[in-house]
Amino acid sequence: MRNKTRFALCMCVAASLALFDPAHPASGQERERAISYSDTFPIGGNGLCEAQIMPPQAGAGLFDRSYAIVCRDAAAPVGTLWVIRDAQGSDARARFLPSAECLAGDGAAVPEILAASASYACTDSDLGTRRVLVAGEAGGRLYAGEAIAAYGDAVRLGIATLVNDRPVQGDVEIPLTETGDAAAFARAQARALASDAVIVEAYRRSNSGDFAEAAEFFAQTAATTEGSDAAEARLNAALLQSNLGNFAEAARGFSIARGQVAGDPVLSRLLRNYEAIDALNAGAPEVALDILERPLQSGATSRDALESLEITDALAARLSAEQASALDSVGGLTGLERADLLDGQTAYLKATALRLMGRRAEAESHLTDADTRLARVRNGTVRSILWLRAQVMGELADLAEERGDSAAAEAYHAEAIGVLAANYPNSPALLSSKAQFAGFLARSGRTGDALATYRELVDKAEGKPAPSLRRLLVPYFNLLTDGGVAGSDAAADIFLASQLLQRPGLAQTQAVLARELSGGSDEASQLFRKAVNVGRSVEQARNRVALLEGRAASDPLAAERLATQLATLEKLEAQQLAIQDRLGEYPRFRAVSDGRVTLDELQQTLQPGEAYLKLATLNGATFVIYATPDMARAYRAGIDPEALEAEVDELRATIAYVENGQTLTFPFNIEKSRSLYQALLDPIDGELGSVEHLIFEPDGAMLRLPVNLLVADDQSVERYAERIARGGDEYDFTGTNWLGRKVRITTTVSPSAFRDVRQAPRSSASREYIGFGENTPLAEDRGTLGTRSALAGGTDCLWAPAIWDYPIKADELYTASRSLGTSAAEERIVTGDTFTDSAVLRMDDLDEYRILHFATHGLVTAPQPECPPRPALLTSFGGDHSDGLLSFAEIFDLKIDADLVILSACDTAGAATRGASREAGVSGGGFALDGLVRAFVGAGGRTVVASHWPVPDDYDATNRLIDGFFAAPGGTPLAEAMRRSQGALMDRAETSHPFYWSAFAIVGDGGAQLRN
C-alpha cells in the first residue's frame, strides 16, 4: 500500500462539509471575489506588490477606503491608494501630498477609465524622495494613489484594479535587490496591515499553502495580542514550522504554547489536532492516532464550559475572511459549535492516520463520523475552510483508488482541484492537489496525461519552492527515469522540476552578489550594496522589536527600549525607501531575475572536461542528474534519503566524533564509502573517468559530506582488507582510489548559483593577499587542541575563556603569502593584538585584497546545548565593545571584493540556524553551508574554501594542505590546486585517513584560477 502523507494544516475551526458524492459536486466559491470585499489584493500579475487595507482615518466616510502599497524588497509601504466618495480630483494634490512640491506628471500613468484625471510628479520635502500622484473620478468616487516615483507602476495598476473591482493583469517594474524571500516580504506586509486584518491574512495564506509567509503573520499576531488569541497564533506558528519540515522548531513552539492552553476547551482541541498533524507530517501515523485518542485535559470536555464560550470579534473576522457570507449569523457561533467542528476534524485526522496504517475500513468509518459531526453544525453552513474540503476529497480519492474505483477517484481529484482553483489560484495548495492527481494518473497507467499534468504544474510554479513537492514529485521522476538511466530530454525535465525544492540560503546570497557585481564597481553597484546593507539593518531592527514586543506590556524597561527601537526602525525604513527610489533609476536593478536554469543553459556554462552532478532527495527516493557540455543523464539512485542520512552519519562518525570536548577519529569505514559511491554513481561510473572537473550540487545528507572521499573501485577496499589481515595499520589508506584523487571537485548549491558565480566579474582588488590568525591568549599559550575547533562551553551561553588560550600559529599565513609572491614590504599578516574583531570591522581597505585567509578557531556549535548556536571565528579581544569573536552577522557587514576566501578553521561549511540568520538580517538558513560560507559570500566573496569538520593540526596536516594549495603554479584552477595538495596527504600513511585531507570544500567556482 502507498504510504502517502499530506500536509494537513488546520485552522482554528474545521470546515463543515458533507462527504461528497462525485456525481454531485458541491459548488464552493465559484465567483471571483470583488476587490472591494478584500483586505488585501495583488497589484499586477508578477507578485511583486500588494495593496493592504488600512484602518479608517479620522473623518473618513463609511464607504471610504485606503490601502498601503507594499512591494518586495521595500522595508516599508511605498505608497497609498484611496477610494473616497464625494470628492473631487482637483483636491487630490492638497489632500494627499500637502507638504510636497508638485508639477504636472506623465498623463500616460492615468488609467483610461478615469474621468477628470491628472498625474503629478512631486518631491516630498520631509523625506526628500521623488513621488508620483495619480487621481481621477469614476462612478461618483475619487480614486487616487501616490508612491515613491520608482513604484509608479504599482500606483497605475493599483488604481485600475480598484476602479474595475477585480484583478488587473500587468507587470510591475520596481527596484529590486532580491535579498528578501517570500517570508521577508510577508514580514513587511504583516507590519503594514491593519492589526485586525493580520490574523485573517495569516489564515488565508496558511490555507493556500504559503506556510512560510503565514508564519510571519502569525508571529506578528502573537507579538501584538494577548490571551487566547496569542496562544492560538503561537500554536499555528508551531504547526507551520512542522508543515515546512522544521520539526525541532515545531516541537519547541508546541512546548511553549502547551502551558498557555491549560483547560481551555477550544485551544485544547486545537493543540490535540495540531500535534497529530505534526506527527503525520513526520511520517508517524501511529503516533498521530495515539495523540488523537488521548483524553483531553480535565474541564476541556465540559458542555457547560463550552456553552458559555462565545465567538470573539477576531474569530468572526477570520471566519468570514475566505467568504463574504461564511455564516448567516457569525456572532452567534458558540464555543460548543466550534468544539464540534474541531472534533469533526479530529475524526478526519484519525481517518488519515488509519488509511496510512493500512486500516482502510476503519478510515472510512471515521470519515463518516467526520461527516456527521461537521454537517450537524449549522446544517453545514460554516464553509470558510475550503482547503480542508479539498483535502478530504483527496482522502476519498485515495480510498476509492484503493478499492479499484478509478472513476470515483478521478472525480474526487477533479473536484478538489476545482475548489482550490476557484479559491486559491496559483497557490502551493493547488499545485499539491494537481501533483496528487498526476500521481493518480501515473499509477493508472495514463503516462502521457500524467507527464503533461506534471509539466504544467512545474511551469505554473515559476521557480517558487514548495515544501510539499519534495514528496509529490517522486512519481514524476519515476516516470521519466522508468527504472533505468534516462536520456537528455527526461534529464531536462527532472533538472527543471528539481529546482522547485528548497535550497540553502547561500544560493540566494550568491544571486544577490552576482546582481551587485553585474555592472562592476560602478556607482549603481555601490548604491545596490548600500541598499542591501540598509535592508539587513531593517531586518535586524525588526528582530529586536519582535523580541521586545512580547515583554513591553509588563516590563517598563522593555517598553522604553521598544520605543527606542521603533524610532530606529522608522528611520531605517525611510532611509531604505530613499535608496530604493534612487536604485530605480537603473534599469538592470528593475528586472526580475529568474532563479531557474534550464539544462541547456547549464550545459552552455560548462567547459570541456567539466561535468555537473546534481542530487535531488525526495521523500523516499534519491535522483541524480548528470550533465556534460554535450550530453545528459538522469536516474534514480540506489539509496533512499533516510538510508543516505544514516550512511553519512556513520561515515562522519569514523572521521571526526566529538566526545567530552575532544575530537576523536576512528578507522575510516572504507566499505561504506565504496557502497555509497556505487549507490549514487554506478550508472555513470564509466563516464566519470573522462571528467577533469566535477561540479557537485549535493542535497539532503550529502550537504554534510565531501564527495571526494567516496571510493571509486573495489580493488581499493580489497587492498585495505588484505593489509589489515596482515597486521597493517588500520589508519593507513594509502593507495586508495578516492573520487577526489583524479577528479577536481567544486561544490555548489544550485544551478543558478554556479552560473552566477562563474559569470560574475573577477575582483578588481589591487592587492593579492591578506591573512588573519594567531590570536592573543587571555592567560597563556597552551599549545594546540589538536584541531581548530573550540569545544569548551562556559556559562550563560558564553564560551569559556580557556578557548582563547590555544591560538593557531600563523605559519601557514606567511607561507601562503610568500607562495603568492608577496614581497616583505607588501606582506599583510594580521595577528596578535591587531587581530581583534573590532579591528577587522574597522578596516576600510579589505576590498583591496583579492584573497582573504583566516587561520583560527571556528565556533559553530553552541556553548551549551540549550543555547542557540551563532557561527563565529575566534579573534583576540580589543577594547570595550569587543567580544573576541567575528560573528556571522558581523561578517555580513564587512565590505570585501575577493575572488577567494579561505576559512582554515573548524566546520566552517556548517549551518547557521534560522534564528542566527534572522539576527544577521537575512532570510532562510538552517542548511549546511548557510553559516560562515554564506556570511563571507554576503560580504563579497565569490568562492569560499571551507571545512566540513574540525580540521587537524596533528602531523601539521592542515598547514601542509594549505601550503600545497598555494604552491600550485600560475594558471592552476582552484579545484586543481586543492586536488594536488590533497593528493600529497593521501600518499603519506600518517595523513591518508580522510580526516586529514578531505575536509575542505571549494564552494563557488573551482574553475577560477588561483593566481591573477
WOQUIMO-V87552 format. One record per helix or strand of 3 or more residues. SS is the DSSP state (h for helix, s for strand). FROM is the first residue (numbers start at 1). LEN is the number of residues. If there is no record, write none. Layout:
# WOQUIMO-V87552
ss,from,len
SS,FROM,LEN
SS,FROM,LEN
This chain:
# WOQUIMO-V87552
ss,from,len
h,35,3
s,40,4
s,49,5
s,65,7
s,79,7
h,89,8
s,100,5
h,107,3
s,115,10
s,130,9
s,141,8
h,149,16
h,182,11
h,195,13
h,211,14
h,227,17
h,247,15
h,265,17
h,285,9
h,303,6
h,313,7
h,330,3
h,335,22
h,360,16
h,378,3
h,386,17
h,406,18
h,428,16
h,447,15
h,469,4
h,474,8
h,488,11
h,505,13
h,523,30
h,556,28
h,587,3
h,599,7
s,610,9
s,621,8
s,631,6
h,641,13
s,657,3
s,662,3
h,670,19
s,693,5
h,700,5
h,707,3
h,714,12
h,739,4
s,744,5
h,751,9
s,767,9
h,801,5
h,811,9
s,829,4
h,837,6
h,846,3
s,849,7
s,872,3
s,885,3
h,888,6
s,898,7
h,914,6
h,932,8
s,941,7
h,954,13
h,974,13
h,989,3
h,994,4
s,1000,4
